[in-house]
């Protein structure tokens, strides 16, 4: 497979570039801030980065546990300030231990499930 096959061409990029309204959440979006080449390079970088991120998440199951633990605590406690709650949650000194224990429990469940 040709390595450049995954990269966007100028024509492909032109079809994807917003031309009228800013993308959602980007009120100060400047349609002309990047040249076509810069926009293509940025888009290709984003695609490559997303693929690398997905690969990382697949090879690090503790990330799923981390997110589930955070979401569980968030939904149970329903804090008024989610950012502050998140900062406190991820700075907690026992977090690595909690995640390791949860990963061990998950692994044990998988082993028990396989042996049945």
HELIX and SHEET records of a PDB file:
HELIX    1   1 UNK A    3  UNK A    6  5                                   4    
HELIX    2   2 UNK A   10  UNK A   16  1                                   7    
HELIX    3   3 UNK A   36  UNK A   59  1                                  24    
HELIX    4   4 UNK A   62  UNK A   77  1                                  16    
HELIX    5   5 UNK A   82  UNK A   91  1                                  10    
HELIX    6   6 UNK A   95  UNK A  115  1                                  21    
END                                                                             
